[in-house]
Amino acid sequence: MPTFGRTFRLVCDDTAIPLVESLLVAQGFAFEPEPFFAGARKLTHEPFPLGESLASRFGLIYIQDRSSMLPPLTLAPPKGASVLDMCSAPGSKTSLLSRLVGPHGFVFASEPSADRLGTLRANLRRTGSINAVTAKAMAQDLPFPEQSWEYIQLDPPCSGWGTADKNPKVMDVWSGTKTAPLIALQKVLLEKAAGLLRPGGVVLYSTCTTNIEENEEQVAWALETLDLELEPLSEPEGFVFGAPLMDGMDGVLRVSEDSAGQGFFLARFRKKTSVETLVPEKIVQRELPGTPVRLSRVIGGDHLCLENLPAGDVYNFGGKAFFLPEQALKRVPGTVRWQGFPLGKVAGKGDRLKFLPGGLARILLPSHPEKSQLDILDVDDIAVLEQLFTGRSVRWTSGKGPVGLYYRGLPLGWLSRKGNRLLWSIK
């Protein structure tokens, strides 16, 4: 099986791409663009593990197999869309969906495993996915009303045969009848997705396996059993695709073992418009356990770039401030316990309530540091950033409150101030 260079994608606005790339180059990395997505890159030189690079640590890039980028790109939700991501951890596809729909869009991500949920939330925090919320829930049990979503991503648990180059034992672990529980679960999830889709809505079904039972046979079952029709998919540039293993599968994509990237399977379904549209159920909400916070009115909230936040509210949950998107407040039933994006910490009461931004809450930093009324450190030399990430402090003027950290005008995060020293911490 051929070996190909590692791939990653940029997690930044188009205007910031040159700066993020320059940060990588300054540490000795070399890469080239991928043809299928403007934000994808392939490493051509890796002087040390990419995950230890400054760009990765600050969440400005996300290491991801190129095939794994295809499901969100193939679902292709427009800016401002709301997307249900049914099986989300570790968050690779979720965070890409977050960027595709933009700050005014919304992504609801579910994950039943507590450990994997923690990884999902950490990755969404690191990538600044302010418009995504997460819940510990089995996707098949989500209590959303029927026909309440227009876009659904379903990347269910699978045998993972397409990852054999990285996981050589996977074919033995999931061989023969061992895949039966997975196949049964995939059917349950497909049926759930079909029920949650609005007429005309789209669900993207994908797996990282080459197993026909989990791919073409599942598509055939869905077409026969559910109110879904298959939409033909065009082949993204830069991949080698194999022919479907069953007839009647025109338009599905099967990434070949000879292609760069993992083996992957994708099918895009649209719910038939002939299905009767139901009267929307009223979402029953519940009172949130936290208290709302007006950041503009608390100590430490002055001069924050609050206009960067999309529509939504900030709540104090036990001393932690979370941003809750407006769409989540409107659409998530009260029986679901979910979490928004962590912005920082709050302490005190009444007029003495204070807010301290978290290290990764860069959304609260002005885009242009020269116009900021905050204390900022705009770094040109990466040696300073490397110093901070090894736990060493940087000398600074005495004062109070956090300091905004930038790299050549690019917002990175917040530094803690201890006397006349600055420290990096994501807490």
Secondary structure, DSSP 8 states (H G I E B T S, - for coil): ------EEEE-S-GGGHHHHHHHHHHTT-EEEE-SS-TTEEEEEE-SS-GGGSHHHHTTSEEE--GGGGHHHHHH---TT-EEEESS-TT-HHHHHHHHHH-TTSEEEEE-S-HHHHHHHHHHHHHTT-TTEEEE---GGG----TT-EEEEEE------GGGTTT-TTHHHHT-GGGGHHHHHHHHHHHHHHHHHEEEEEEEEEEES---GGGTHHHHHHHHHHSSEEEE-----TT--B---SSTT-TT-EEB-TTSSS---EEEEEEE-TTS-------------SSEEE-GGGSBT-TT--GGGS-SEEEEEETTEEEEEEHHHHHHS-TT--EE-EEEEEEES-GGG-EEEE-TT-GGGS-S-GGG--S-EEEE--HHHHHHHHTT--EE----SS-EEEEETTEEEEEEEEETTEEEE---
